[in-house]
Amino acid sequence: MGTESESMLQLAAEAFQSNNFDLAADIYECQLACLGDPGGRQELMVMRADALAFGGKFTEAFDAYRQASETERLRPVHLTNLIEYLSSSIGAGGDGRHETPKKGGQVGEAEAEAAAAEAGRPTGAGAAGFGCEDFSCRMCLSFLFEPVTLPCGHCFCKKCLERERKEKERPVKCKECRDDSGVADVPSYRVNVVLSNLLAKWFPSLHQAGRLRREGNALYAERKVEAALDKYNRATLIAPMDHILFSNRSQIHSSLRLYEKALRDAEVACRLVPHWSKGHVRKAQALVSLGRTEEALREYLVCLSIEPDCRLANVEAHRLLCDLLAPVTAQVPERISDYSNAHMSFRAHVKNSIGVSTPAQIFRPGPLSGPAPPAPERPECGEVKDQGKPDHSFLLKRKHRSAEEEEQEDGEGHERRDDHKRVKSDPEAADQLSTAAGGALDPTDLECSLCMRLFYEPVTTPCGHTFCLRCLERCLDHNPKCPLCKEELSEYMVQRPYCKTVLTQNLISKYLPSELMERQKIHQEELAELSNLNKNVPIFVCTMAFPTVPCPLHIFEPCYRLMIRRCIETGTNSFGMCLGDNLKGFADYGCLLEIGDVKVFSDGRSVVNTVGMRRFKVIQHSERDGYNMADIEYLEDVKVEGLAERELHALHDAVYDQAVVWVNSLKAEQKERIEGHFGAMPQKDPELQESPNGPSWCWWLLAVLPLEGRAQLPFLALTSLKDRLSGIRKVLLFMAHSRHR
């Protein structure tokens, strides 16, 4: 019997996971009828209630939860699925039927944002209550105060990052790109100096409000609540569209037990930015303090629909729901006698306030401007207008408001209307802010302190200083420290390529388009000059290099770091390699190398893997930024025909066989070392004169033969394959003669 029951429960679980909630509910109901042990009934009743809820049968589901609570008070774990059902009903605006809940009853953060986008809710900082999204923080949706730039290039308020890291107790992910590399080190990141000064200059009132908020927070932490309230009162006068000010002032009012004022401030915050989860948390906390439990539950569920991993909202929603579903004791006999009507009344209230039947109406996205929606009529003394009968359960969960409180609320009507006016002026504020930014902008505010020109591809270091990307890289070639404050940047250098500071780049594009075009033109001209592979070709003066032969290089000198980076930026990925010359600086002949890959170390050194491409002759020497350059012309072998071609083939085969004999005569460890560095000896080419450089095995052999660079250089200059083969044969004969002696 036990095995059969387990099989049925497994089948019910599978039906639930497959979204066949009706079948799951039926199976659980059958199992309840057969179950004799009262100890296991509650779990089955909760599972049946979950299936009914996710199947859209909320009336039956609620009745099932109630019956389960009569067996024993429900614990938070029992209500996880119900909480998800209610919060997702608000967030998704569905038809009452829901997908299977995630493990643990929580929706993932990425899925929540996708759902928000689908439902039309803003997920970015565009909803910023102060009215201008260009200068808003993606976390708090308010004015960007003390901006910190993350390694990914996105900016957030410093306090927002610190709070997020503390509350989540895990590495913070960028709210824009979801990147979490380096975000765990938020405390070591400093305020972006350029942006902070810029925003303070453009928006002095908002910046002043931010300073007052910071001072108020410090006073509140010191338990100087009245002084903190004074700071916030001044801040709200300066920035009446900043929802964070009202949210934080709501908490201060709660600390002073001014719960009606706390609720009013929280409502203003929610009207300014409806999709900011913390505003709904503040509102819920004020409602709980006022004894309005069901409305508080709704706010916590709204918060969870916006931010599913909000731990506080999750815990409080579970607690409130447990209280509402708790069995009523014998101390209130009238509650038991009218339980049926009370339950219907409560269900109707939850459906209407939470939006189970039509959740989209409750949480429909709309413009932030315009008059605030009128507050819903609230029955007094805990009554609910449902079938004309009072719901006694509300009397148990809600405090009576005294006549004094009613009077106080009437007296504050003017202040409430003022709050409505503030919300109404939102578009106007946005226009003023944009105009202020455009009018106050001076191109010198966005100049690189290294090149003294407009930022081009601006990047910000962890110490908060901003430079042009190429200016910073050139400085780091010489010293792994910030050019301004001298802070060590070795770890930052490992993160290459550096990400541009998105906000700074966007501000330049939007407000300085003509200056940016001029700056781009200069940059493009520089790249065009550097990308010519006949004139001003960069020359690495080091060793001999040959066509088709690998040539790994260890780069550590600053000038060559710059040279390699420019070769990659221009897209040529090429530079010349020449031997040094005491008189001219470098030899008249060399080989063009192509960059394969680059591995950069924390101290700026790098290993560059290259391979030889074409031979060239130097026409003119020059220098640029510390490294050599040259105008060059490329060399090709002269082709022969007829008898000369047949003689060339015979010579080629003879020298190739001679080379194979020499290679095979090497010791095993020598041969292994050569092949590990240069690869195995290439086979004979099918077409002898097809390549302008001749057979590749010739160059491989010249690279591995124990010859000095000066002895190898003449082979590079030869344009006759016959002469090159003859020279190789003489070297091989000499090597063989030396070995026999």
C-alpha positions in Angstrom: 0.0 0.0 0.0 2.8 2.3 0.9 4.5 1.7 -2.4 1.3 2.4 -4.3 0.9 5.7 -2.4 4.5 6.7 -3.1 4.0 6.0 -6.8 0.9 8.2 -6.9 2.7 11.0 -5.1 5.5 10.8 -7.6 3.0 10.9 -10.4 1.4 14.0 -8.8 4.8 15.7 -8.6 5.5 14.9 -12.3 2.1 16.3 -13.2 2.9 19.5 -11.3 6.2 19.9 -13.0 4.5 19.4 -16.4 2.1 22.2 -15.5 -0.8 19.7 -15.3 -2.0 21.3 -12.1 -5.6 19.9 -12.2 -4.3 16.3 -12.4 -1.9 17.0 -9.5 -4.6 18.5 -7.4 -6.9 15.5 -8.0 -4.2 13.0 -7.1 -3.4 14.8 -3.9 -7.1 14.9 -3.0 -7.4 11.2 -3.5 -4.4 10.6 -1.4 -5.8 12.8 1.4 -9.0 10.7 1.4 -7.0 7.5 1.8 -4.5 8.8 4.4 -5.2 7.7 7.9 -2.2 9.3 9.6 -3.1 12.9 10.6 0.6 13.8 10.9 1.2 13.7 7.2 -2.0 15.4 6.1 -0.8 19.0 6.3 2.0 18.4 3.8 -0.5 16.8 1.3 -3.0 19.6 1.9 -0.4 22.3 1.2 0.7 20.5 -2.0 -2.9 20.2 -3.2 -3.4 24.0 -2.4 -0.2 24.8 -4.4 -1.6 22.8 -7.4 -4.9 24.6 -7.2 -3.3 28.0 -6.9 -1.0 27.5 -9.9 -4.0 26.1 -11.8 -5.8 29.4 -11.3 -8.4 28.0 -8.8 -7.6 30.5 -6.1 -10.9 30.2 -4.2 -10.3 26.5 -3.7 -6.6 27.0 -3.1 -7.2 29.5 -0.3 -9.7 27.2 1.3 -7.2 24.3 1.2 -4.5 26.5 2.8 -6.9 27.5 5.5 -7.7 23.8 6.2 -4.0 23.0 6.4 -3.5 25.8 8.9 -6.2 24.4 11.2 -4.2 21.1 11.5 -1.1 23.1 12.6 0.1 26.6 12.1 1.7 26.9 8.6 5.4 27.6 8.4 7.0 29.9 5.8 8.3 26.9 3.8 4.7 25.8 3.2 3.8 29.2 1.6 6.7 29.5 -0.8 4.7 28.5 -3.9 1.8 30.7 -2.8 4.1 33.7 -2.5 5.5 33.0 -5.9 2.0 32.6 -7.4 0.8 35.9 -5.9 4.0 37.9 -6.8 4.1 36.5 -10.3 0.4 37.3 -10.8 1.2 41.0 -10.1 4.4 41.0 -12.2 3.3 39.0 -15.3 -0.3 40.0 -15.5 -1.2 36.5 -16.7 -4.5 34.7 -16.9 -4.3 33.1 -13.5 -2.5 29.9 -14.7 1.2 29.8 -14.0 4.3 28.0 -15.0 5.9 25.5 -12.6 7.8 27.4 -9.9 11.6 27.3 -9.8 13.3 25.2 -7.2 13.0 27.1 -3.9 10.0 29.0 -5.1 12.1 31.9 -6.5 12.4 33.2 -10.0 15.9 33.9 -11.3 17.1 37.5 -11.6 17.6 37.3 -15.4 14.2 35.7 -15.8 12.6 38.4 -13.7 14.2 41.2 -15.9 13.0 39.4 -19.0 9.5 39.2 -17.6 9.6 42.8 -16.7 10.6 43.7 -20.2 7.9 41.6 -21.7 5.3 43.2 -19.4 6.5 46.6 -20.5 8.1 47.6 -17.2 11.3 49.6 -17.4 14.3 47.6 -16.2 16.9 50.4 -16.7 17.5 53.8 -15.3 15.1 55.4 -17.7 12.5 55.5 -14.9 14.6 57.7 -12.8 12.3 59.8 -10.7 14.4 63.0 -10.9 13.6 63.1 -14.6 16.8 62.6 -16.7 18.0 59.1 -17.5 21.4 60.2 -18.9 22.6 60.9 -15.4 20.9 58.2 -13.4 22.2 55.2 -11.5 20.9 51.8 -12.8 20.6 50.5 -9.2 18.7 53.2 -7.4 17.2 54.9 -10.5 18.2 58.3 -9.1 20.7 61.0 -9.7 24.2 59.5 -10.1 25.9 60.7 -6.9 29.6 59.8 -6.3 29.8 57.7 -9.5 32.1 54.7 -9.5 33.1 53.1 -12.8 33.3 49.3 -12.9 35.8 47.4 -15.0 33.0 46.8 -17.6 32.7 50.6 -18.1 29.3 51.2 -16.5 28.8 53.7 -13.6 26.8 53.4 -10.4 26.6 55.3 -7.2 29.3 54.3 -4.8 26.8 53.7 -1.9 24.6 51.6 -4.2 27.5 49.3 -5.0 28.5 49.0 -1.4 24.9 48.3 -0.3 24.3 45.8 -3.0 27.5 43.9 -2.1 26.6 43.9 1.6 22.9 42.9 1.2 23.4 40.2 -1.4 26.5 38.7 0.4 27.9 37.6 -3.0 29.8 39.2 -5.9 27.8 42.0 -7.3 26.8 41.8 -11.0 26.7 44.9 -13.2 23.0 45.8 -13.6 23.7 46.8 -17.2 25.8 44.0 -18.7 25.6 41.3 -16.0 29.4 41.2 -15.8 30.8 40.4 -12.4 34.6 40.5 -13.1 36.3 42.7 -10.5 33.0 43.9 -9.0 33.8 41.9 -5.9 36.5 44.5 -5.2 34.1 47.4 -5.1 35.6 48.9 -1.9 38.9 49.5 -3.7 37.2 51.5 -6.5 37.1 55.2 -6.1 34.8 57.9 -7.3 35.2 58.8 -11.0 36.8 62.3 -10.6 35.8 63.6 -14.1 32.2 62.6 -13.9 31.8 63.6 -10.3 33.1 67.1 -11.0 31.0 67.3 -14.2 27.7 66.4 -12.5 28.4 68.7 -9.6 29.0 71.6 -12.0 26.0 70.8 -14.3 23.5 70.0 -11.5 24.5 71.9 -8.3 21.1 71.5 -6.7 20.9 67.7 -7.2 24.5 67.4 -6.1 23.7 69.5 -3.0 20.7 67.2 -2.3 23.0 64.2 -2.5 25.4 65.7 0.0 22.5 66.5 2.4 21.3 62.9 2.0 24.8 61.6 2.8 25.0 63.8 5.9 21.5 62.7 6.9 22.5 59.1 6.6 25.6 59.7 8.8 23.4 61.4 11.5 20.9 58.6 11.3 23.6 56.1 11.9 24.7 58.1 15.0 21.0 57.9 16.1 20.6 61.6 15.8 17.2 61.1 14.1 15.8 64.6 14.4 18.9 66.1 12.9 18.8 63.6 10.1 15.2 64.5 9.4 16.2 68.1 9.1 18.8 67.2 6.5 16.2 65.3 4.5 13.6 68.0 4.8 16.1 70.4 3.2 17.1 67.9 0.6 13.5 67.3 -0.6 13.0 71.0 -1.0 16.0 71.1 -3.3 15.2 67.9 -5.2 11.5 67.2 -5.0 11.6 64.6 -7.7 14.2 62.3 -6.0 12.3 59.2 -4.9 15.2 58.1 -2.7 14.9 61.1 -0.5 11.3 60.3 0.2 12.0 56.6 0.8 14.8 57.4 3.3 12.7 60.1 5.0 9.9 57.5 5.3 12.3 55.3 7.4 13.2 58.3 9.5 9.6 59.1 10.2 9.0 55.4 11.1 11.9 55.7 13.7 10.1 58.7 15.2 6.8 56.7 15.2 5.2 59.1 12.7 3.8 56.2 10.7 1.2 58.3 8.7 4.0 60.6 7.5 6.2 57.5 6.8 3.4 56.1 4.7 2.9 59.3 2.8 6.6 59.6 1.9 6.7 56.0 0.8 3.7 56.5 -1.4 5.4 59.5 -3.0 8.5 57.4 -3.7 6.3 54.7 -5.3 4.5 57.3 -7.5 7.8 58.8 -8.6 9.3 55.4 -9.6 6.6 52.7 -9.5 9.0 49.9 -10.4 11.6 50.5 -7.7 11.3 47.7 -5.2 12.6 49.5 -2.1 9.8 52.1 -2.3 7.3 49.3 -2.0 9.2 47.8 0.9 9.1 51.2 2.7 5.4 51.5 2.0 4.8 47.9 3.3 6.8 48.7 6.5 4.7 51.8 7.2 1.5 49.9 6.6 2.5 47.1 9.0 3.2 49.8 11.6 -0.3 51.1 11.0 -1.9 47.7 11.3 -2.9 47.5 7.7 -1.6 44.0 7.2 -3.3 43.0 4.0 -2.1 46.2 2.2 1.4 45.6 3.5 1.3 42.0 2.1 0.3 43.4 -1.3 3.3 45.8 -1.3 5.7 43.1 -0.4 4.3 41.0 -3.2 4.7 43.9 -5.6 8.3 44.2 -4.5 8.9 40.5 -5.1 7.4 40.8 -8.6 10.0 43.5 -9.3 13.0 42.0 -7.5 12.4 38.3 -6.8 15.5 37.9 -4.7 14.7 40.6 -2.2 15.3 38.8 1.0 13.4 41.2 3.3 10.3 41.2 1.2 10.4 37.5 0.9 10.7 36.9 4.7 8.0 39.5 5.5 5.6 38.3 2.9 5.9 34.7 4.3 5.4 36.0 7.9 2.3 38.1 7.1 0.7 35.3 5.1 1.4 32.9 8.0 -0.3 35.3 10.4 -3.3 35.8 8.1 -3.8 32.0 7.6 -3.1 31.2 11.3 -6.0 29.3 13.0 -8.2 31.5 15.2 -8.2 30.7 18.9 -11.2 30.3 21.2 -10.7 33.8 22.5 -12.6 35.1 19.5 -15.7 33.0 19.2 -17.5 35.4 16.8 -14.7 34.8 14.3 -15.6 31.0 14.2 -19.3 31.5 13.9 -18.9 33.8 10.9 -15.9 32.1 9.4 -17.4 31.4 6.0 -18.3 35.0 5.3 -15.0 36.2 6.7 -13.1 33.9 4.4 -15.1 35.1 1.4 -14.5 38.6 2.4 -10.8 38.1 2.8 -10.5 36.3 -0.5 -12.3 39.1 -2.3 -10.0 41.7 -0.7 -6.9 39.8 -1.6 -8.1 39.3 -5.2 -8.9 43.0 -5.5 -5.9 44.4 -3.8 -3.3 42.0 -5.0 -4.7 41.5 -8.5 -5.1 37.7 -8.7 -8.0 37.9 -11.1 -6.6 40.8 -13.2 -3.0 41.4 -12.1 -2.2 43.5 -15.2 -4.6 46.2 -14.1 -2.9 46.5 -10.7 0.7 46.7 -12.1 0.2 48.1 -15.5 3.1 50.3 -16.6 2.3 53.9 -17.3 4.0 57.3 -17.6 5.7 58.7 -14.6 4.3 62.1 -15.2 0.7 63.3 -14.7 -1.4 63.5 -11.6 -1.0 60.7 -9.1 -3.7 58.1 -9.1 -6.3 58.6 -6.3 -5.8 56.5 -3.2 -8.2 53.6 -3.1 -11.1 54.1 -0.7 -10.4 52.3 2.5 -13.2 51.1 4.7 -12.8 52.4 8.3 -12.4 50.2 11.3 -11.3 47.3 9.3 -14.5 46.8 7.3 -14.5 45.4 3.8 -17.3 46.1 1.4 -18.1 42.6 0.4 -21.7 41.3 0.4 -22.4 44.0 3.0 -20.9 42.1 5.9 -17.8 43.0 8.0 -14.7 40.8 7.9 -13.9 40.2 11.5 -10.5 38.8 10.5 -9.4 42.3 9.6 -10.3 43.5 13.1 -7.7 41.0 14.3 -4.9 42.2 12.0 -5.5 46.0 11.8 -5.2 48.7 14.4 -8.1 51.1 14.8 -7.2 54.6 13.8 -8.0 57.1 16.5 -9.9 60.4 15.9 -6.6 62.2 16.5 -5.0 60.4 13.6 -7.9 61.2 11.4 -7.6 64.9 12.3 -3.8 64.7 11.6 -4.4 63.2 8.2 -6.9 65.9 7.3 -4.4 68.6 8.4 -1.8 67.1 6.2 -4.0 67.2 3.0 -2.2 70.3 1.7 1.2 68.7 2.0 -0.1 65.6 0.2 -1.4 67.7 -2.7 2.0 69.4 -2.9 3.5 65.9 -3.3 1.1 65.3 -6.2 2.2 68.5 -7.9 5.8 67.4 -7.6 5.1 64.2 -9.5 3.2 66.1 -12.1 6.2 68.3 -13.0 8.3 65.3 -14.1 8.6 65.9 -17.9 9.3 69.6 -17.2 12.2 68.6 -14.9 13.6 66.3 -17.5 13.6 69.1 -20.1 15.3 71.5 -17.7 18.0 69.0 -16.8 18.8 68.2 -20.4 18.9 71.9 -21.3 21.1 72.6 -18.3 23.5 69.9 -19.3 23.8 71.0 -22.9 24.2 74.7 -21.9 26.7 74.2 -19.2 28.9 71.8 -21.2 32.4 73.0 -21.9 34.6 70.8 -24.0 37.5 71.3 -21.6 35.4 69.5 -18.9 36.0 66.3 -21.0 39.7 66.7 -21.9 42.3 64.0 -21.3 45.0 65.3 -18.9 47.7 63.5 -20.9 47.1 64.6 -24.5 45.0 67.7 -23.6 42.5 66.8 -26.2 38.8 65.7 -26.0 38.6 62.2 -24.6 38.7 59.5 -27.3 37.6 56.1 -26.1 37.7 57.2 -22.5 38.7 54.6 -19.8 38.6 55.0 -16.1 41.1 53.4 -13.7 40.1 51.9 -10.3 41.5 55.0 -8.7 38.9 57.1 -10.4 41.0 58.9 -13.1 39.9 59.0 -16.7 42.2 59.1 -19.8 42.0 58.3 -23.5 42.5 54.6 -24.0 45.7 55.0 -26.1 47.1 57.7 -23.8 46.7 55.4 -20.8 48.2 52.5 -22.5 51.3 54.5 -23.5 51.8 55.6 -19.9 51.4 52.0 -18.6 54.0 50.9 -21.1 56.6 52.8 -19.1 55.2 52.5 -15.6 52.3 50.4 -14.2 51.0 53.3 -12.1 48.3 55.9 -12.6 49.8 58.9 -14.4 48.0 61.3 -11.9 47.9 59.7 -8.4 50.7 57.1 -9.0 48.5 54.2 -7.6 49.6 50.7 -8.6 47.7 49.4 -11.6 49.4 46.1 -12.2 46.2 44.1 -11.5 44.2 46.4 -13.7 46.6 45.9 -16.5 45.8 42.2 -16.5 42.2 43.0 -17.5 43.0 44.0 -21.0 41.4 45.1 -23.3 40.2 48.0 -21.1 36.5 48.8 -21.4 35.4 52.3 -22.3 33.5 54.4 -19.7 30.1 54.3 -21.2 28.6 57.4 -19.6 31.5 59.6 -20.5 31.4 58.4 -24.1 27.7 58.8 -24.4 27.9 62.4 -23.0 30.5 63.3 -25.6 28.5 61.8 -28.4 25.3 63.6 -27.3 26.5 67.0 -26.3 29.7 67.4 -28.3 29.1 65.8 -31.7 31.1 68.2 -33.8 34.1 68.1 -31.5 33.9 64.3 -31.4 33.8 64.2 -35.3 37.0 66.3 -35.4 38.6 64.1 -32.8 37.7 61.0 -34.8 39.1 62.5 -38.0 42.5 63.1 -36.3 42.5 59.5 -35.0 41.6 58.1 -38.4 44.3 60.1 -40.1 46.9 58.7 -37.6 45.7 55.2 -38.3 45.8 55.6 -42.0 49.4 56.8 -41.8 50.3 53.8 -39.6 48.5 51.2 -41.8 50.6 51.7 -44.9 52.9 48.6 -45.4 55.2 50.3 -47.9 55.9 53.6 -46.2 56.6 54.2 -42.5 56.6 50.5 -41.7 57.5 49.8 -38.1 60.8 48.0 -37.7 61.7 45.7 -34.8 65.5 45.6 -34.5 66.4 42.3 -33.0 67.2 39.1 -34.9 67.0 37.4 -38.2 63.5 36.3 -39.4 62.6 34.3 -42.5 59.4 33.8 -44.6 57.1 31.0 -43.3 59.2 30.4 -40.2 57.7 31.1 -36.7 59.4 33.8 -34.7 58.1 34.2 -31.1 59.2 37.4 -29.4 59.4 38.6 -25.8 58.3 42.3 -25.7 59.3 44.4 -22.7 60.6 47.7 -24.0 57.9 50.5 -23.8 58.6 51.6 -27.4 57.9 48.1 -28.8 54.8 47.7 -26.6 53.5 50.8 -28.3 54.6 49.5 -31.7 52.9 46.1 -31.3 49.6 47.7 -30.1 49.5 50.1 -33.0 50.0 47.2 -35.5 47.0 45.5 -34.0 44.9 48.7 -33.8 45.5 49.5 -37.5 44.5 46.0 -38.5 47.7 45.3 -40.4 49.0 43.0 -37.6 52.4 43.3 -39.3 55.8 44.8 -38.8 59.3 44.4 -40.1 62.2 42.5 -38.4 65.8 43.5 -39.1 69.2 42.9 -37.7 70.9 45.8 -35.9 73.6 47.7 -37.6 76.2 49.9 -35.8 76.2 52.6 -38.5 72.7 52.7 -39.9 70.8 51.5 -36.9 69.5 48.4 -38.7 70.3 46.3 -41.7 69.1 47.1 -45.3 67.2 43.8 -45.6 64.6 42.2 -43.4 61.4 40.1 -43.2 57.8 41.3 -42.6 56.3 39.4 -39.6 52.6 38.8 -39.0 51.2 38.8 -35.5 49.4 35.6 -34.5 48.5 36.1 -30.8 49.7 38.2 -27.9 49.9 37.1 -24.2 50.2 40.1 -21.8 51.5 39.8 -18.3 50.5 41.9 -15.2 53.8 43.9 -15.4 53.1 44.9 -19.0 55.5 42.4 -20.7 54.1 40.2 -23.4 54.9 37.2 -25.6 54.0 37.8 -29.2 53.8 34.8 -31.6 54.6 35.8 -35.2 55.4 34.1 -38.5 57.5 35.4 -41.4 55.6 36.6 -44.5 57.6 38.6 -47.1 61.2 39.8 -47.6 61.9 43.5 -48.1 64.7 45.9 -48.8 64.9 49.1 -46.8 64.8 52.3 -48.9 64.7 55.0 -46.2 65.3 54.9 -42.4 63.1 56.9 -40.0 61.9 57.0 -36.4 58.6 57.5 -34.5 57.8 57.6 -30.8 61.0 55.8 -29.9 61.0 52.9 -32.4 62.4 52.6 -35.9 60.5 52.9 -39.1 61.3 52.5 -42.8 60.1 52.9 -46.3 60.5 49.5 -48.0 60.1 47.6 -51.2 59.4 43.8 -51.3 61.6 41.2 -52.9 60.6 38.3 -55.1 62.6 35.5 -56.7 63.3 35.8 -60.4 61.6 32.9 -62.3 63.5 30.9 -65.0 62.3 28.7 -67.8 63.5 26.0 -70.2 66.9 24.4 -69.6 67.6 26.7 -66.6 64.4 25.5 -65.0 65.3 21.9 -65.4 68.8 22.5 -64.0 67.2 24.3 -61.1 64.9 21.3 -60.3 67.9 19.0 -60.3 69.9 21.2 -58.0 66.9 21.6 -55.7 66.4 17.9 -55.3 70.0 17.3 -54.6 70.3 20.0 -52.0 67.0 18.9 -50.4 68.3 15.3 -50.0 71.5 16.7 -48.6 69.6 18.7 -46.0 67.5 15.7 -44.9 70.8 13.8 -44.3 72.1 16.6 -42.1 68.9 16.9 -40.1 68.8 13.2 -39.5 72.4 13.2 -38.3 71.5 15.5 -35.4 71.2 14.1 -31.9 67.7 13.2 -30.8 67.5 16.0 -28.2 68.8 18.6 -30.7 66.2 17.5 -33.3 63.4 17.5 -30.7 64.4 21.0 -29.5 64.5 22.4 -33.1 61.1 20.9 -34.0 59.6 22.2 -30.8 60.6 25.7 -31.7 60.3 25.8 -35.5 58.2 22.7 -36.3 59.2 19.8 -38.5 61.2 20.3 -41.7 58.7 21.1 -44.5 58.3 18.8 -47.5 59.3 19.7 -51.0 56.9 22.2 -52.7 55.0 20.7 -55.7 55.6 23.9 -57.7 59.2 25.0 -57.2 58.7 28.7 -58.4 55.1 29.2 -57.3 56.0 31.2 -54.1 57.8 34.6 -54.6 60.0 33.5 -51.7 60.9 30.1 -53.0 60.6 26.7 -51.2 59.7 27.1 -47.5 62.1 24.3 -46.5 65.0 26.5 -47.5 64.1 29.2 -45.0 63.4 26.6 -42.3 66.9 25.1 -42.8 68.5 28.6 -42.8 66.8 29.3 -39.5 68.0 26.1 -37.8 71.6 26.0 -39.2 74.2 27.2 -36.7 75.0 30.4 -38.6 75.4 33.9 -37.2 73.0 36.6 -38.3 75.5 38.2 -40.5 76.0 35.0 -42.4 72.3 34.5 -42.8 71.5 38.0 -44.0 72.9 37.6 -47.6 70.4 34.7 -48.2 67.5 37.0 -47.4 68.7 39.5 -50.0 69.1 37.0 -52.9 66.4 37.0 -55.6 67.9 34.0 -57.4 66.7 30.6 -56.1 69.7 28.9 -57.8 72.1 31.1 -55.9 70.3 30.5 -52.6 70.4 26.7 -53.1 74.1 26.8 -54.1 74.9 28.8 -51.0 72.9 26.3 -48.8 74.8 23.4 -50.4 78.2 25.0 -49.6 77.1 25.4 -45.9 75.9 21.8 -45.7 79.2 20.5 -47.2 81.1 22.6 -44.8 79.1 21.2 -41.9 79.6 17.6 -43.1 83.4 18.2 -43.5 83.6 19.7 -40.0 81.8 16.8 -38.5 84.1 14.2 -40.1 87.2 16.1 -39.0 
